[in-house]
Amino acid sequence: MFHSAGFRLITVTVFIAGMLACNGEDSMRPLNEDVRPVKIMKISVAGDKEVSIFPAIINDNRLVDLSFTSGGKVISLPVKNAQFVKKGEVIASLDQRELKNSLNKFKAQFRSAEIEYNRARQLSKNNAISQSALQERLTERDVKQSQLDSALQAINDSVLTAPFDGVIAKKMVDNGQTVSSAQAIVKFIGGDTQEASIDMPANYLAELYQSTNKQNNTNTFIVLDIAPERKIAAYYREATLLADSATQTYNITFEFSAPSNLLVLPGMNATIEIHTLADNSENHPLIPLSAITSDGSDAYVWVVNSENMTVTKRKIHIAEGVGEMLAATSGIAKDELIVSAGATYLYEGMKVRKWK
């Protein structure tokens, strides 16, 4: 029995040794060797422009409440939430029965007052009526004219129409509901221009103010999260010059016109890109913030060797600045590959692959 067990042990040992010999050197590598997926980018230089990127949010300046000037019962509400309507299109209507009764009454009163005034005017030509009596007839006619005009306006105001092209954000009442004057019937989004705001650090705001006062060397674009491939021209509108007590940033508002085939709503996320003409002598590589790691005193990036797809940690020097792209004054060169995202768990010589 002893010899039989020993024979089996020797056989297994020889089998394993044979497998290792067949596999060669590859078999000596750890079976769970890390190949980490990371985002990789090629280094570019600032060129003629420096680009600063800030997160933005679409303001609700175009969000308005549409209401009737007088109260009544809603008898027509043909629109739906998120429906696009053109300028002048009917959004809601009030019951006009009482309004039409008032209109007919004031029409009759005006006709009677006008007849009385015309009769008095004829009598005044023959001095058969005093001037004061003629003036009373004229005043009465004008009062009835004003009442008639108001009744006509009330009929017109009982139909709520879109003041400009836009979208029904939300219906605030139901058909058949009695509403009061100035009560919101729908929340409406429309207009030719929209606004987006960002929070800008004080140092960048000061630099931007200086550069724009020297010459017109900045261009601003908004990139919407719903359409990241499109850059839309944006223009400075206003700034709040009181810093936020918590973040010590200043709120800056930009104005833009959204493409007609793109629905842009309040609260949507976007980014504002500020392109500033740079000094050509400072043609530095641009590094995204997400690629930079630090040990407290020095900054580093992970450089990718394109031949064997391994990474090496390299010290760099970063110029002062703000935004999501910073200029490197040394340590990295144009066209080198770096890990732009996913650098947290890397180590020297680690193999990586491009994340897709």
C-alpha positions as a Markdown table, in Angstrom:
| # | Residue | x | y | z |
|---|---|---|---|---|
| 1 | Met | 0.0 | 0.0 | 0.0 |
| 2 | Phe | 2.8 | 2.3 | 0.8 |
| 3 | His | 4.5 | 1.8 | -2.6 |
| 4 | Ser | 1.1 | 2.4 | -4.4 |
| 5 | Ala | 0.5 | 5.7 | -2.7 |
| 6 | Gly | 4.0 | 6.9 | -3.3 |
| 7 | Phe | 3.7 | 6.0 | -7.0 |
| 8 | Arg | 0.6 | 8.1 | -7.4 |
| 9 | Leu | 2.3 | 11.1 | -5.7 |
| 10 | Ile | 5.3 | 10.8 | -8.0 |
| 11 | Thr | 3.0 | 10.6 | -11.1 |
| 12 | Val | 1.1 | 13.8 | -10.2 |
| 13 | Thr | 4.4 | 15.6 | -9.5 |
| 14 | Val | 5.8 | 14.6 | -12.9 |
| 15 | Phe | 2.5 | 15.6 | -14.6 |
| 16 | Ile | 2.6 | 19.1 | -13.1 |
| 17 | Ala | 6.3 | 19.5 | -14.0 |
| 18 | Gly | 5.5 | 18.5 | -17.6 |
| 19 | Met | 2.7 | 21.1 | -17.9 |
| 20 | Leu | 5.0 | 23.9 | -16.6 |
| 21 | Ala | 7.7 | 22.9 | -19.1 |
| 22 | Cys | 5.2 | 23.0 | -22.0 |
| 23 | Asn | 3.8 | 26.4 | -21.0 |
| 24 | Gly | 7.2 | 28.0 | -20.9 |
| 25 | Glu | 7.8 | 31.4 | -19.3 |
| 26 | Asp | 4.2 | 32.6 | -19.6 |
| 27 | Ser | 3.2 | 30.1 | -16.9 |
| 28 | Met | 5.4 | 31.9 | -14.4 |
| 29 | Arg | 3.2 | 35.1 | -14.6 |
| 30 | Pro | 0.5 | 35.6 | -12.0 |
| 31 | Leu | -2.8 | 34.3 | -13.3 |
| 32 | Asn | -4.6 | 37.4 | -12.0 |
| 33 | Glu | -2.2 | 40.0 | -13.4 |
| 34 | Asp | -3.9 | 43.4 | -13.4 |
| 35 | Val | -4.7 | 45.1 | -16.8 |
| 36 | Arg | -6.7 | 48.1 | -15.7 |
| 37 | Pro | -9.0 | 49.9 | -18.1 |
| 38 | Val | -8.3 | 53.7 | -18.0 |
| 39 | Lys | -9.0 | 56.7 | -20.1 |
| 40 | Ile | -6.0 | 57.7 | -22.2 |
| 41 | Met | -5.4 | 61.1 | -23.9 |
| 42 | Lys | -2.7 | 62.5 | -26.1 |
| 43 | Ile | -1.2 | 65.7 | -24.8 |
| 44 | Ser | -1.9 | 68.9 | -26.8 |
| 45 | Val | -0.6 | 72.4 | -26.3 |
| 46 | Ala | -2.4 | 75.6 | -25.6 |
| 47 | Gly | -1.6 | 77.0 | -29.0 |
| 48 | Asp | -3.3 | 80.3 | -29.6 |
| 49 | Lys | -6.0 | 79.8 | -27.0 |
| 50 | Glu | -6.4 | 78.9 | -23.4 |
| 51 | Val | -9.7 | 77.2 | -22.6 |
| 52 | Ser | -11.3 | 77.3 | -19.2 |
| 53 | Ile | -14.3 | 75.2 | -18.5 |
| 54 | Phe | -16.9 | 75.7 | -15.8 |
| 55 | Pro | -20.1 | 73.7 | -15.0 |
| 56 | Ala | -23.2 | 75.7 | -15.8 |
| 57 | Ile | -27.0 | 75.4 | -15.3 |
| 58 | Ile | -29.7 | 76.8 | -17.5 |
| 59 | Asn | -31.6 | 79.5 | -15.7 |
| 60 | Asp | -35.4 | 79.8 | -15.5 |
| 61 | Asn | -35.6 | 83.4 | -16.9 |
| 62 | Arg | -37.8 | 82.2 | -19.7 |
| 63 | Leu | -40.2 | 80.4 | -17.4 |
| 64 | Val | -43.3 | 82.6 | -17.0 |
| 65 | Asp | -46.8 | 82.1 | -15.5 |
| 66 | Leu | -49.5 | 82.8 | -18.0 |
| 67 | Ser | -52.8 | 84.0 | -16.5 |
| 68 | Phe | -56.1 | 85.7 | -17.2 |
| 69 | Thr | -56.6 | 89.4 | -16.2 |
| 70 | Ser | -60.1 | 88.5 | -14.8 |
| 71 | Gly | -61.6 | 85.5 | -13.2 |
| 72 | Gly | -64.0 | 83.0 | -14.6 |
| 73 | Lys | -64.7 | 79.4 | -15.4 |
| 74 | Val | -62.2 | 77.6 | -17.7 |
| 75 | Ile | -64.2 | 76.0 | -20.5 |
| 76 | Ser | -61.3 | 75.2 | -22.9 |
| 77 | Leu | -57.8 | 74.0 | -22.2 |
| 78 | Pro | -56.6 | 72.3 | -25.4 |
| 79 | Val | -52.9 | 72.1 | -24.6 |
| 80 | Lys | -50.8 | 69.4 | -23.0 |
| 81 | Asn | -47.7 | 69.4 | -20.9 |
| 82 | Ala | -44.5 | 69.6 | -23.0 |
| 83 | Gln | -46.5 | 70.7 | -26.0 |
| 84 | Phe | -44.9 | 73.2 | -28.4 |
| 85 | Val | -47.1 | 76.1 | -29.3 |
| 86 | Lys | -46.7 | 79.0 | -31.7 |
| 87 | Lys | -47.2 | 82.7 | -30.9 |
| 88 | Gly | -50.9 | 83.5 | -30.9 |
| 89 | Glu | -52.0 | 79.9 | -30.5 |
| 90 | Val | -54.9 | 79.5 | -28.0 |
| 91 | Ile | -53.9 | 78.0 | -24.6 |
| 92 | Ala | -57.1 | 78.4 | -22.6 |
| 93 | Ser | -60.5 | 80.1 | -22.8 |
| 94 | Leu | -63.0 | 81.3 | -20.1 |
| 95 | Asp | -66.8 | 81.0 | -20.2 |
| 96 | Gln | -67.9 | 84.1 | -22.2 |
| 97 | Arg | -71.7 | 84.0 | -21.6 |
| 98 | Glu | -71.7 | 86.8 | -18.9 |
| 99 | Leu | -69.1 | 88.7 | -20.8 |
| 100 | Lys | -71.2 | 88.7 | -24.0 |
| 101 | Asn | -74.3 | 89.7 | -22.0 |
| 102 | Ser | -72.3 | 92.7 | -20.7 |
| 103 | Leu | -71.0 | 93.5 | -24.1 |
| 104 | Asn | -74.5 | 93.5 | -25.6 |
| 105 | Lys | -75.8 | 95.8 | -22.7 |
| 106 | Phe | -73.0 | 98.3 | -23.2 |
| 107 | Lys | -73.5 | 98.3 | -27.0 |
| 108 | Ala | -77.1 | 99.2 | -26.5 |
| 109 | Gln | -76.3 | 101.9 | -23.9 |
| 110 | Phe | -73.6 | 103.4 | -26.2 |
| 111 | Arg | -76.0 | 103.5 | -29.2 |
| 112 | Ser | -78.6 | 105.3 | -27.0 |
| 113 | Ala | -76.0 | 107.8 | -25.6 |
| 114 | Glu | -74.7 | 108.5 | -29.1 |
| 115 | Ile | -78.2 | 109.2 | -30.4 |
| 116 | Glu | -78.8 | 111.6 | -27.5 |
| 117 | Tyr | -75.5 | 113.4 | -28.1 |
| 118 | Asn | -76.2 | 113.8 | -31.9 |
| 119 | Arg | -79.7 | 115.2 | -31.1 |
| 120 | Ala | -78.3 | 117.6 | -28.6 |
| 121 | Arg | -75.6 | 118.7 | -31.1 |
| 122 | Gln | -78.2 | 119.6 | -33.7 |
| 123 | Leu | -80.3 | 121.5 | -31.1 |
| 124 | Ser | -77.2 | 123.4 | -30.0 |
| 125 | Lys | -76.8 | 124.8 | -33.6 |
| 126 | Asn | -80.1 | 126.6 | -33.2 |
| 127 | Asn | -79.3 | 127.5 | -29.6 |
| 128 | Ala | -82.2 | 125.3 | -28.5 |
| 129 | Ile | -80.0 | 123.7 | -25.8 |
| 130 | Ser | -77.4 | 125.0 | -23.5 |
| 131 | Gln | -73.8 | 124.3 | -23.9 |
| 132 | Ser | -73.7 | 122.6 | -20.4 |
| 133 | Ala | -76.5 | 120.2 | -21.5 |
| 134 | Leu | -74.6 | 119.4 | -24.7 |
| 135 | Gln | -71.4 | 118.7 | -22.6 |
| 136 | Glu | -73.4 | 116.3 | -20.4 |
| 137 | Arg | -74.6 | 114.4 | -23.5 |
| 138 | Leu | -71.0 | 114.2 | -24.7 |
| 139 | Thr | -69.7 | 113.0 | -21.4 |
| 140 | Glu | -72.4 | 110.4 | -21.2 |
| 141 | Arg | -71.5 | 109.1 | -24.6 |
| 142 | Asp | -67.8 | 108.9 | -23.8 |
| 143 | Val | -68.5 | 107.0 | -20.6 |
| 144 | Lys | -70.6 | 104.4 | -22.5 |
| 145 | Gln | -67.8 | 104.2 | -25.2 |
| 146 | Ser | -65.3 | 103.5 | -22.4 |
| 147 | Gln | -67.6 | 100.8 | -20.9 |
| 148 | Leu | -68.1 | 99.2 | -24.4 |
| 149 | Asp | -64.3 | 99.2 | -25.0 |
| 150 | Ser | -63.8 | 97.5 | -21.6 |
| 151 | Ala | -66.4 | 94.9 | -22.4 |
| 152 | Leu | -64.7 | 94.2 | -25.8 |
| 153 | Gln | -61.3 | 93.9 | -24.1 |
| 154 | Ala | -62.8 | 91.5 | -21.5 |
| 155 | Ile | -64.0 | 89.3 | -24.3 |
| 156 | Asn | -60.5 | 89.3 | -25.8 |
| 157 | Asp | -58.8 | 88.7 | -22.4 |
| 158 | Ser | -61.0 | 85.7 | -21.8 |
| 159 | Val | -58.9 | 83.9 | -24.5 |
| 160 | Leu | -55.3 | 83.1 | -23.3 |
| 161 | Thr | -52.8 | 82.9 | -26.2 |
| 162 | Ala | -49.1 | 82.2 | -26.4 |
| 163 | Pro | -47.1 | 85.5 | -26.2 |
| 164 | Phe | -44.3 | 83.9 | -28.3 |
| 165 | Asp | -43.2 | 80.5 | -29.5 |
| 166 | Gly | -42.6 | 78.2 | -26.7 |
| 167 | Val | -43.4 | 75.0 | -24.7 |
| 168 | Ile | -46.1 | 74.3 | -22.1 |
| 169 | Ala | -43.9 | 73.4 | -19.0 |
| 170 | Lys | -46.9 | 72.5 | -16.8 |
| 171 | Lys | -50.6 | 73.0 | -16.7 |
| 172 | Met | -51.6 | 74.5 | -13.3 |
| 173 | Val | -55.5 | 74.2 | -13.6 |
| 174 | Asp | -58.0 | 71.8 | -15.0 |
| 175 | Asn | -60.7 | 72.3 | -17.6 |
| 176 | Gly | -63.9 | 73.3 | -15.9 |
| 177 | Gln | -62.2 | 74.9 | -13.0 |
| 178 | Thr | -63.1 | 78.4 | -11.8 |
| 179 | Val | -60.0 | 80.6 | -11.5 |
| 180 | Ser | -59.3 | 84.1 | -10.2 |
| 181 | Ser | -57.6 | 87.0 | -11.9 |
| 182 | Ala | -53.8 | 86.6 | -12.2 |
| 183 | Gln | -54.0 | 82.9 | -11.2 |
| 184 | Ala | -51.4 | 80.9 | -13.1 |
| 185 | Ile | -53.0 | 78.8 | -15.8 |
| 186 | Val | -49.8 | 77.3 | -17.3 |
| 187 | Lys | -46.1 | 77.6 | -16.8 |
| 188 | Phe | -44.7 | 78.6 | -20.1 |
| 189 | Ile | -41.2 | 78.4 | -21.5 |
| 190 | Gly | -40.3 | 80.6 | -24.5 |
| 191 | Gly | -38.5 | 83.5 | -25.9 |
| 192 | Asp | -35.6 | 84.2 | -28.3 |
| 193 | Thr | -32.7 | 83.9 | -25.8 |
| 194 | Gln | -31.8 | 81.8 | -22.8 |
| 195 | Glu | -29.5 | 82.2 | -19.9 |
| 196 | Ala | -26.9 | 80.0 | -18.2 |
| 197 | Ser | -25.0 | 80.8 | -15.0 |
| 198 | Ile | -21.7 | 79.7 | -13.6 |
| 199 | Asp | -19.8 | 80.2 | -10.3 |
| 200 | Met | -16.4 | 81.8 | -11.0 |
| 201 | Pro | -13.4 | 82.1 | -8.6 |
| 202 | Ala | -12.3 | 85.6 | -7.8 |
| 203 | Asn | -8.8 | 85.3 | -9.2 |
| 204 | Tyr | -10.1 | 84.1 | -12.6 |
| 205 | Leu | -12.8 | 86.8 | -12.7 |
| 206 | Ala | -10.1 | 89.4 | -12.1 |
| 207 | Glu | -7.9 | 88.0 | -14.9 |
| 208 | Leu | -10.8 | 87.8 | -17.3 |
| 209 | Tyr | -11.8 | 91.4 | -16.5 |
| 210 | Gln | -8.3 | 92.6 | -17.2 |
| 211 | Ser | -7.9 | 90.7 | -20.5 |
| 212 | Thr | -11.3 | 91.8 | -21.8 |
| 213 | Asn | -10.6 | 95.4 | -21.0 |
| 214 | Lys | -7.3 | 95.4 | -22.9 |
| 215 | Gln | -8.7 | 93.9 | -26.1 |
| 216 | Asn | -11.5 | 91.7 | -27.3 |
| 217 | Asn | -9.6 | 88.4 | -27.0 |
| 218 | Thr | -12.2 | 86.1 | -25.5 |
| 219 | Asn | -14.8 | 83.9 | -27.0 |
| 220 | Thr | -17.4 | 82.0 | -25.0 |
| 221 | Phe | -19.4 | 78.9 | -25.8 |
| 222 | Ile | -22.0 | 76.8 | -24.1 |
| 223 | Val | -22.0 | 73.1 | -24.5 |
| 224 | Leu | -25.3 | 71.4 | -23.3 |
| 225 | Asp | -25.1 | 67.9 | -21.7 |
| 226 | Ile | -28.0 | 66.9 | -24.1 |
| 227 | Ala | -25.9 | 67.9 | -27.1 |
| 228 | Pro | -22.2 | 67.6 | -26.2 |
| 229 | Glu | -21.1 | 67.7 | -29.8 |
| 230 | Arg | -22.4 | 71.2 | -30.4 |
| 231 | Lys | -20.8 | 74.5 | -29.3 |
| 232 | Ile | -23.2 | 77.4 | -29.1 |
| 233 | Ala | -22.0 | 81.0 | -29.0 |
| 234 | Ala | -22.7 | 82.6 | -25.6 |
| 235 | Tyr | -22.3 | 86.2 | -24.5 |
| 236 | Tyr | -21.7 | 87.8 | -21.1 |
| 237 | Arg | -24.8 | 89.3 | -19.6 |
| 238 | Glu | -24.2 | 90.2 | -16.0 |
| 239 | Ala | -22.2 | 89.3 | -12.9 |
| 240 | Thr | -23.1 | 89.3 | -9.2 |
| 241 | Leu | -20.3 | 91.2 | -7.5 |
| 242 | Leu | -21.0 | 89.8 | -4.0 |
| 243 | Ala | -19.2 | 86.6 | -3.4 |
| 244 | Asp | -21.1 | 83.5 | -2.1 |
| 245 | Ser | -20.3 | 83.2 | 1.6 |
| 246 | Ala | -19.7 | 79.5 | 1.4 |
| 247 | Thr | -17.7 | 79.1 | -1.9 |
| 248 | Gln | -16.3 | 82.6 | -2.3 |
| 249 | Thr | -17.3 | 82.5 | -6.0 |
| 250 | Tyr | -19.2 | 85.0 | -8.1 |
| 251 | Asn | -22.2 | 84.2 | -10.1 |
| 252 | Ile | -21.8 | 85.0 | -13.8 |
| 253 | Thr | -24.7 | 84.9 | -16.3 |
| 254 | Phe | -24.3 | 84.3 | -20.0 |
| 255 | Glu | -26.9 | 84.6 | -22.8 |
| 256 | Phe | -27.3 | 82.4 | -25.8 |
| 257 | Ser | -29.8 | 81.4 | -28.5 |
| 258 | Ala | -30.6 | 77.7 | -28.6 |
| 259 | Pro | -31.0 | 76.0 | -32.0 |
| 260 | Ser | -34.6 | 75.7 | -33.1 |
| 261 | Asn | -34.4 | 71.9 | -33.2 |
| 262 | Leu | -33.1 | 71.6 | -29.6 |
| 263 | Leu | -35.4 | 71.7 | -26.6 |
| 264 | Val | -33.5 | 73.5 | -23.8 |
| 265 | Leu | -35.3 | 73.6 | -20.4 |
| 266 | Pro | -34.5 | 75.3 | -17.1 |
| 267 | Gly | -32.4 | 73.3 | -14.8 |
| 268 | Met | -30.5 | 71.4 | -17.5 |
| 269 | Asn | -26.8 | 71.0 | -17.0 |
| 270 | Ala | -24.2 | 72.4 | -19.4 |
| 271 | Thr | -20.6 | 73.7 | -19.4 |
| 272 | Ile | -19.4 | 77.2 | -20.3 |
| 273 | Glu | -16.1 | 77.3 | -22.3 |
| 274 | Ile | -14.1 | 80.5 | -22.2 |
| 275 | His | -11.5 | 80.7 | -24.9 |
| 276 | Thr | -8.8 | 83.3 | -24.2 |
| 277 | Leu | -6.1 | 84.2 | -26.6 |
| 278 | Ala | -2.8 | 83.2 | -25.1 |
| 279 | Asp | 0.8 | 84.5 | -25.3 |
| 280 | Asn | 2.5 | 82.4 | -28.0 |
| 281 | Ser | 5.6 | 82.3 | -25.8 |
| 282 | Glu | 3.7 | 80.2 | -23.3 |
| 283 | Asn | 2.8 | 77.4 | -25.6 |
| 284 | His | 2.4 | 74.8 | -22.7 |
| 285 | Pro | 0.9 | 71.4 | -22.7 |
| 286 | Leu | -2.6 | 71.2 | -21.3 |
| 287 | Ile | -3.4 | 68.7 | -18.6 |
| 288 | Pro | -6.9 | 67.9 | -17.3 |
| 289 | Leu | -7.4 | 68.1 | -13.6 |
| 290 | Ser | -8.6 | 64.5 | -13.5 |
| 291 | Ala | -5.2 | 63.3 | -14.7 |
| 292 | Ile | -3.2 | 65.1 | -12.0 |
| 293 | Thr | -2.3 | 63.4 | -8.7 |
| 294 | Ser | -0.4 | 65.0 | -5.8 |
| 295 | Asp | 1.5 | 63.9 | -2.7 |
| 296 | Gly | 0.9 | 67.3 | -1.0 |
| 297 | Ser | 3.9 | 69.1 | -2.4 |
| 298 | Asp | 4.5 | 67.8 | -6.0 |
| 299 | Ala | 2.1 | 67.1 | -8.9 |
| 300 | Tyr | 2.3 | 63.9 | -11.0 |
| 301 | Val | 0.7 | 62.3 | -14.0 |
| 302 | Trp | 0.8 | 58.7 | -15.2 |
| 303 | Val | 2.5 | 58.4 | -18.6 |
| 304 | Val | 1.6 | 55.5 | -20.9 |
| 305 | Asn | 4.2 | 53.6 | -22.9 |
| 306 | Ser | 2.4 | 53.0 | -26.2 |
| 307 | Glu | 4.6 | 50.0 | -27.0 |
| 308 | Asn | 3.9 | 47.8 | -24.0 |
| 309 | Met | 1.0 | 49.7 | -22.5 |
| 310 | Thr | 2.6 | 50.2 | -19.1 |
| 311 | Val | 2.4 | 53.3 | -16.9 |
| 312 | Thr | 5.1 | 55.4 | -15.3 |
| 313 | Lys | 4.6 | 58.1 | -12.7 |
| 314 | Arg | 6.1 | 61.4 | -13.7 |
| 315 | Lys | 6.5 | 64.6 | -11.8 |
| 316 | Ile | 5.3 | 67.8 | -13.6 |
| 317 | His | 5.1 | 71.5 | -12.8 |
| 318 | Ile | 1.7 | 73.2 | -13.2 |
| 319 | Ala | 1.2 | 76.9 | -13.9 |
| 320 | Glu | -1.3 | 78.8 | -11.8 |
| 321 | Gly | -4.7 | 78.8 | -13.2 |
| 322 | Val | -8.3 | 77.7 | -12.8 |
| 323 | Gly | -10.7 | 75.6 | -14.9 |
| 324 | Glu | -10.6 | 71.9 | -15.8 |
| 325 | Met | -7.5 | 72.2 | -18.1 |
| 326 | Leu | -4.2 | 73.4 | -16.6 |
| 327 | Ala | -0.9 | 74.3 | -18.3 |
| 328 | Ala | 2.1 | 72.2 | -17.5 |
| 329 | Thr | 5.4 | 74.2 | -17.6 |
| 330 | Ser | 7.6 | 71.2 | -17.5 |
| 331 | Gly | 7.7 | 67.4 | -17.1 |
| 332 | Ile | 5.5 | 66.5 | -20.1 |
| 333 | Ala | 5.6 | 67.1 | -23.8 |
| 334 | Lys | 3.2 | 67.3 | -26.7 |
| 335 | Asp | 1.8 | 64.0 | -28.1 |
| 336 | Glu | 2.8 | 62.0 | -25.1 |
| 337 | Leu | 0.0 | 59.7 | -23.8 |
| 338 | Ile | -1.2 | 60.1 | -20.2 |
| 339 | Val | -4.0 | 58.5 | -18.1 |
| 340 | Ser | -6.7 | 61.2 | -18.0 |
| 341 | Ala | -9.1 | 59.3 | -15.7 |
| 342 | Gly | -8.7 | 56.1 | -13.6 |
| 343 | Ala | -5.3 | 56.9 | -12.1 |
| 344 | Thr | -6.2 | 56.3 | -8.5 |
| 345 | Tyr | -5.2 | 52.6 | -8.3 |
| 346 | Leu | -2.3 | 52.6 | -10.7 |
| 347 | Tyr | 1.2 | 51.5 | -9.7 |
| 348 | Glu | 4.6 | 51.8 | -11.4 |
| 349 | Gly | 4.9 | 49.4 | -14.4 |
| 350 | Met | 1.2 | 48.4 | -14.3 |
| 351 | Lys | -0.3 | 47.3 | -17.6 |
| 352 | Val | -3.3 | 49.2 | -18.8 |
| 353 | Arg | -5.8 | 49.2 | -21.6 |
| 354 | Lys | -7.9 | 51.9 | -23.2 |
| 355 | Trp | -11.3 | 52.2 | -21.6 |
| 356 | Lys | -14.1 | 52.2 | -24.1 |
